[in-house]
Amino acid sequence: MTIVRWDSLRHVAAQQERMSRMLEGFYRGSQEDLTGGAWVPAVDIYSNGQHELVLKAELPDMKEEAITLTVEGHTLTLRGERKLDTDVTEEQFQRIERSYGSFTRTFTLPQTVDVGIVSAEYKTGMLTVRLPLREEAKPKRIKVQVAA
């Protein structure tokens, strides 16, 4: 019977080397791999107390002309594409963790939104869409008459 001494440090180093080789393709994938998939920008929707809904979408590192916003009926659609920086070659990348490619987000608007006066602003990577409520949907103050 042969007794083999287990060297824990050598075992850990071998495991780390195997993991590094396995993950190498994940961190240094080709440009086609990175731009081919879809990504989903984060969105917040809230009522701002001024009788409108506000939609905020995080669209960092995008040009305004790469963003399309449409309203059809009571459906708001946000489309765009974030492209990998062409000034940096694939060989220069050490790690790529952000997602690239095209995206589409679709939102059903409540019937109370006046789709005729929707507005949008894009500033510092944040798209802000204002969705005003129709006049008949806004609360009305009713004066109460006191009877004698």
C-alpha positions in Angstrom: 0.0 0.0 0.0 1.3 3.4 -1.0 0.6 6.5 1.1 0.3 9.7 -0.8 0.7 12.9 1.0 -1.9 15.5 0.0 -0.5 18.9 -0.6 -3.4 21.4 -0.1 -1.6 24.4 -1.5 -0.7 22.6 -4.8 -4.3 21.4 -4.9 -5.7 24.9 -4.5 -3.3 26.4 -7.1 -4.4 23.7 -9.6 -8.1 24.4 -8.9 -7.5 28.2 -9.5 -5.6 27.5 -12.7 -8.5 25.3 -14.0 -11.1 28.0 -13.1 -9.0 30.7 -14.8 -8.9 28.7 -18.0 -12.6 27.9 -17.8 -13.5 31.6 -17.3 -11.1 33.0 -19.8 -13.6 32.9 -22.6 -16.2 34.5 -20.4 -14.0 37.6 -19.7 -12.4 37.9 -23.1 -15.2 36.9 -25.4 -15.2 38.1 -29.0 -16.9 41.4 -30.0 -19.6 39.4 -31.8 -20.4 37.5 -28.6 -20.7 40.8 -26.6 -22.8 42.7 -29.0 -25.0 39.9 -30.2 -27.1 39.5 -27.1 -29.8 41.7 -25.8 -29.6 43.7 -22.7 -32.4 45.3 -20.6 -31.9 48.8 -19.3 -33.2 49.5 -15.8 -36.4 51.5 -15.6 -38.3 53.3 -12.8 -41.9 54.5 -13.2 -43.5 56.7 -10.6 -46.2 59.4 -10.0 -44.5 62.7 -9.3 -47.5 64.5 -7.6 -47.9 66.9 -10.5 -50.6 64.8 -12.2 -48.2 62.8 -14.4 -46.3 59.6 -14.5 -42.6 59.7 -15.0 -40.5 56.9 -16.6 -36.8 57.0 -16.1 -34.5 54.6 -18.0 -30.8 54.2 -17.5 -29.2 54.3 -20.9 -25.5 55.0 -20.1 -23.0 55.6 -22.9 -25.6 55.9 -25.6 -26.0 58.6 -28.2 -29.4 60.3 -28.5 -29.9 59.1 -32.1 -29.5 55.5 -31.0 -32.7 55.8 -28.9 -36.2 55.5 -30.3 -39.4 56.2 -28.3 -42.8 55.6 -29.7 -46.4 55.7 -28.5 -49.0 53.7 -30.3 -52.5 53.6 -28.7 -51.7 53.1 -25.1 -48.4 51.3 -25.6 -45.1 53.0 -25.1 -42.1 51.3 -26.7 -38.4 52.2 -26.0 -35.8 50.8 -28.4 -32.1 51.3 -28.8 -28.7 49.9 -29.3 -25.5 50.3 -27.2 -22.4 49.6 -29.3 -19.0 48.6 -28.1 -16.5 51.4 -28.3 -14.7 51.2 -31.7 -11.6 53.1 -30.4 -10.7 50.0 -28.4 -9.8 46.8 -30.2 -10.7 43.3 -29.0 -7.1 42.6 -28.1 -6.9 45.6 -25.8 -9.7 44.5 -23.5 -8.7 42.9 -20.2 -12.3 42.5 -19.1 -15.7 43.3 -20.4 -18.6 43.2 -18.0 -21.1 45.6 -19.5 -23.7 44.3 -22.0 -24.0 45.6 -25.5 -26.5 45.2 -28.3 -30.0 46.2 -29.0 -32.9 46.3 -26.6 -36.7 46.8 -26.6 -38.9 47.7 -23.6 -42.7 47.9 -24.0 -45.0 49.4 -21.4 -48.8 49.5 -21.4 -50.0 52.9 -20.3 -53.0 53.5 -18.2 -56.1 54.9 -20.0 -55.7 58.1 -17.8 -52.5 59.1 -19.6 -52.8 61.8 -22.3 -50.7 60.2 -25.0 -50.9 63.3 -27.2 -48.6 65.3 -24.9 -46.0 62.8 -23.9 -42.5 64.4 -23.7 -39.0 63.0 -23.3 -35.5 64.3 -22.3 -32.2 62.5 -22.5 -29.4 63.9 -20.2 -26.3 62.3 -18.7 -27.3 58.8 -19.6 -30.8 59.0 -18.2 -33.9 59.1 -20.4 -36.8 60.9 -18.6 -40.3 60.4 -20.2 -43.2 62.5 -18.8 -46.7 61.0 -19.2 -49.3 63.7 -18.2 -52.7 62.6 -17.1 -55.8 63.6 -19.1 -57.8 66.5 -17.6 -60.7 64.3 -16.7 -58.4 62.0 -14.8 -57.0 64.8 -12.6 -58.7 65.2 -9.2 -61.1 68.1 -9.0 -61.8 70.2 -5.9 -65.5 70.5 -5.2 -66.7 73.3 -3.0 -69.2 72.2 -0.4 -72.1 74.5 0.2 -73.3 74.7 3.8 -77.1 74.5 4.1 -78.8 76.8 6.5 
